[in-house]
């Protein structure tokens, strides 16, 4: 590792932390938005607005001839890996997660989604030859244990269907594959280029799905725009939880091994639980607080090993 790469480790670590911290609050804003729109309509507005805004960033980066992670000079004839990345994340991940959650309950879905870091760690070892030491593996497992304990503290009701579990496993595979693919193509495409095509792919696919869902009554596509809470949620989900968060994660994937970037996924659970407690009145138990401390300790341990 040269001096330039070593200097990038701290910014990349902070970027991974920031990106996953933003995701921690996205669940709260998604819950607010879903009171006024179906999941497809919500995702359509989220990624269409994100794509519209990231075009401004891309034009600025190109005009300024930015280099490094903000370079924007996509060779469209060779962009197939970018669109595959976009289909994996956000398309496949969000489809599997949203339908999986609807066919299970919060406890089951939370426990299964918590396996993304371990799946990514295993995938990184097999496909990217990034073999973590036993200490990093132990700290990663400690994080997962904390997330599972915290998830089990949440009250949940509803039937658990086999299809829901299969879809959630698909979300885990998609989440892990995204982290590996983003790192794998980071030498070809900058973080901005990767994020740009992810927003483009999401905008196209979710617009088609939303239109198909409401083909008999297109007025339902415009109805959420009359709700101020929905619009506020879209600002956060588009600008912060889509553009900024994925820019951070794609930049982090350029510098850090998969095992370190995905460890921060566990911070998302901590912040989502406490955001729900502070802003939505959800209950938090002492065990949840202890589990949060375990998660933070585990993430710190992964970064130090």
C-alpha positions in Angstrom: 0.0 0.0 0.0 1.5 3.4 -1.1 1.4 6.6 0.8 -1.6 7.9 -1.1 -3.6 4.9 -0.3 -2.7 5.1 3.4 -3.8 8.7 3.5 -7.1 7.7 2.0 -7.9 5.2 4.7 -9.2 7.7 7.3 -11.4 9.6 4.8 -12.7 6.3 3.5 -13.5 5.0 7.0 -15.3 8.2 7.8 -17.2 8.0 4.5 -18.4 4.4 5.3 -19.5 5.6 8.8 -21.3 8.6 7.4 -23.0 6.6 4.6 -24.4 4.0 6.9 -25.3 6.6 9.5 -27.5 8.3 6.9 -29.1 4.9 6.1 -29.9 4.6 9.8 -32.4 7.5 9.6 -33.8 6.4 6.2 -36.0 3.8 7.7 -37.8 6.4 9.7 -38.3 8.7 6.6 -39.4 5.6 4.6 -42.1 4.8 7.1 -43.3 8.4 6.9 -43.4 8.4 3.1 -45.1 5.0 2.9 -48.1 6.5 4.7 -48.9 8.5 1.5 -47.6 6.2 -1.2 -47.0 2.6 -2.2 -43.4 1.2 -2.1 -43.0 1.5 -5.9 -44.3 5.0 -6.0 -42.1 6.0 -3.1 -39.0 4.4 -4.8 -39.9 6.1 -8.1 -39.9 9.6 -6.6 -36.8 8.8 -4.5 -34.6 7.7 -7.4 -36.0 10.1 -10.0 -35.3 13.1 -7.8 -31.9 11.6 -6.9 -31.0 11.1 -10.6 -32.2 14.7 -11.4 -30.0 16.1 -8.7 -26.9 14.0 -9.4 -26.9 15.2 -12.9 -26.1 18.6 -11.5 -23.2 17.1 -9.6 -22.0 15.3 -12.7 -22.1 18.3 -14.9 -20.2 20.3 -12.3 -17.5 17.6 -11.9 -17.1 17.3 -15.6 -16.9 21.1 -16.1 -14.2 21.3 -13.4 -12.4 18.3 -14.8 -12.4 16.6 -11.5 -10.2 13.5 -10.9 -10.2 10.6 -8.4 -13.5 9.6 -6.8 -15.3 12.7 -8.3 -14.2 12.0 -11.9 -17.1 11.9 -14.4 -16.1 10.5 -17.8 -18.2 7.4 -18.3 -17.2 5.3 -21.3 -20.8 4.3 -22.2 -19.7 1.6 -24.6 -18.0 -0.1 -21.7 -20.6 0.7 -19.1 -22.2 -2.8 -18.8 -20.6 -3.4 -15.3 -22.1 -0.2 -14.1 -25.7 -1.2 -15.1 -25.2 -4.6 -13.6 -24.2 -2.9 -10.4 -27.3 -0.7 -10.6 -29.6 -3.7 -11.1 -28.0 -5.4 -8.0 -28.2 -2.2 -5.9 -30.7 -0.5 -5.6 -33.1 -2.6 -7.8 -32.7 -6.2 -6.6 -31.9 -5.2 -3.1 -34.9 -2.9 -2.6 -37.3 -5.3 -4.3 -36.2 -8.3 -2.2 -36.1 -6.3 1.0 -39.5 -4.6 0.6 -41.4 -7.7 -0.4 -39.5 -9.9 2.1 -40.4 -7.6 4.9 -44.0 -7.6 3.9 -44.1 -11.4 3.9 -42.4 -11.8 7.3 -42.2 -9.7 10.4 -39.7 -7.1 11.8 -37.8 -9.7 13.9 -37.2 -12.2 11.2 -36.4 -9.6 8.6 -34.0 -7.8 10.9 -32.1 -10.9 11.8 -31.7 -12.0 8.2 -30.7 -8.6 6.9 -28.1 -8.4 9.7 -26.2 -11.2 7.9 -25.2 -8.9 5.0 -21.7 -8.1 6.5 -20.9 -11.8 7.0 -22.1 -12.7 3.5 -20.0 -9.8 2.1 -17.0 -10.9 4.2 -17.2 -14.4 2.9 -17.7 -13.2 -0.7 -14.8 -10.9 -0.4 -12.6 -13.8 0.8 -13.7 -16.0 -2.1 -14.0 -13.6 -5.0 -11.6 -10.8 -4.1 -9.1 -12.8 -2.2 -9.5 -10.4 0.8 -9.0 -12.9 3.6 -9.7 -11.4 7.0 -7.7 -12.4 10.1 -9.4 -14.3 12.9 -9.6 -11.2 15.0 -11.5 -9.3 12.4 -13.8 -12.3 11.9 -14.5 -12.4 15.6 -15.3 -8.7 15.9 -17.6 -9.0 12.8 -19.5 -11.9 14.5 -19.7 -9.8 17.6 -21.4 -7.0 15.6 -23.9 -9.5 14.1 -24.7 -10.9 17.6 -25.4 -7.4 18.8 -27.7 -6.7 15.9 -29.6 -9.9 16.4 -30.1 -9.2 20.1 -31.3 -5.7 19.4 -33.7 -7.0 16.7 -35.1 -9.6 19.0 -36.0 -6.9 21.5 -38.4 -5.3 19.1 -42.0 -6.5 19.3 -43.2 -8.0 16.0 -46.3 -9.7 14.8 -47.4 -11.2 11.5 -47.1 -14.4 9.7 -43.7 -15.6 8.4 -43.9 -17.1 4.9 -41.2 -19.1 3.3 -41.2 -16.9 0.2 -40.5 -13.9 2.5 -37.5 -15.6 3.9 -36.3 -16.5 0.4 -36.7 -12.9 -0.7 -34.8 -11.6 2.4 -32.0 -14.0 1.6 -32.0 -12.5 -1.9 -31.6 -9.1 -0.2 -28.6 -10.4 1.7 -27.0 -11.7 -1.4 -27.8 -8.5 -3.3 -26.3 -6.3 -0.5 -23.2 -8.4 -0.3 -22.8 -8.6 -4.1 -23.1 -4.8 -4.3 -20.2 -4.3 -1.9 -18.0 -6.8 -3.8 -18.9 -5.4 -7.2 -18.4 -1.8 -6.2 -15.0 -2.6 -5.0 -14.3 -4.9 -8.0 -14.9 -2.2 -10.6 -13.5 0.7 -8.5 -10.3 0.9 -10.7 -12.4 1.3 -13.8 -15.1 3.7 -12.6 -15.1 6.5 -10.0 -17.4 6.6 -7.1 -19.4 9.4 -8.8 -19.7 7.3 -12.0 -20.9 4.3 -10.1 -23.4 6.3 -8.1 -24.7 8.1 -11.2 -25.6 4.9 -13.0 -27.1 3.4 -9.8 -29.5 6.4 -9.6 -30.3 6.2 -13.3 -31.0 2.4 -13.1 -33.2 2.9 -10.0 -35.1 5.8 -11.6 -35.9 3.8 -14.8 -36.9 0.5 -13.1 -39.0 1.9 -10.3 -40.7 4.3 -12.6 -41.8 1.4 -14.9 -42.9 -0.6 -11.8 -44.9 2.3 -10.4 -46.6 3.1 -13.7 -47.5 -0.6 -14.2 -48.9 -0.8 -10.6 -51.1 2.3 -11.2 -51.9 1.8 -14.9 -55.6 2.0 -14.2 -55.4 5.2 -12.2 -52.3 7.3 -13.0 -53.6 10.0 -10.6 -52.3 7.9 -7.8 -48.8 8.7 -9.0 -49.3 12.4 -8.4 -51.4 12.1 -5.1 -48.3 11.9 -2.8 -47.1 15.3 -4.0 -49.9 17.0 -2.1 -48.5 15.7 1.2 -45.8 17.9 2.9 -44.4 15.0 5.0 -44.0 12.9 1.9 -42.1 15.7 0.2 -39.8 16.2 3.2 -39.1 12.5 3.3 -38.2 12.5 -0.4 -35.7 15.2 0.1 -33.9 13.2 2.8 -34.2 9.8 0.9 -33.1 11.3 -2.4 -30.4 13.8 -1.6 -28.9 12.2 1.5 -29.9 8.5 1.6 -29.4 8.0 -2.1 -26.8 10.4 -3.5 -24.7 11.2 -0.5 -24.8 7.8 1.2 -24.0 5.8 -1.9 -21.3 8.3 -2.9 -19.7 7.7 0.5 -20.0 3.9 0.3 -18.7 3.8 -3.3 -15.7 5.9 -2.3 -15.1 3.7 0.8 -15.2 0.6 -1.4 -12.5 2.1 -3.5 -10.1 2.2 -0.6 -11.2 -0.3 2.1 -11.6 -4.1 2.0 -15.2 -5.4 1.9 -14.9 -6.7 5.5 -14.3 -3.1 6.8 -16.8 -1.2 4.7 -19.7 -3.7 5.5 -18.9 -3.7 9.3 -20.5 -0.2 9.4 -23.8 -1.7 8.1 -24.5 -2.7 11.8 -24.4 1.0 12.8 -27.5 1.4 10.6 -29.5 -0.9 12.9 -28.4 1.1 16.0 -29.4 4.5 14.6 -32.7 3.2 13.1 -33.8 1.8 16.4 -32.9 5.0 18.3 -34.3 7.3 15.7 -37.6 5.5 16.0 -37.4 5.9 19.7 -36.6 9.6 19.6 -38.9 10.7 16.8 -41.6 8.1 16.5 -42.0 7.0 20.1 -40.8 3.4 19.7 -39.7 1.6 22.8 -36.0 1.0 23.6 -35.1 -1.5 26.3 -31.9 -1.6 28.4 -30.9 -4.8 26.5 -31.1 -2.8 23.3 -28.8 -0.2 24.7 -26.3 -2.9 25.8 -26.6 -4.5 22.3 -25.9 -1.1 20.7 -22.7 -0.8 22.8 -21.6 -4.3 21.7 -22.2 -3.4 18.0 -20.1 -0.2 18.4 -17.3 -2.1 20.1 -17.4 -4.7 17.4 -17.3 -2.1 14.6 -14.3 -0.4 16.3 -12.6 -3.8 16.6 -13.0 -4.5 12.9 -11.5 -1.2 11.9 -8.5 -1.7 14.2 -7.6 -5.2 13.0 
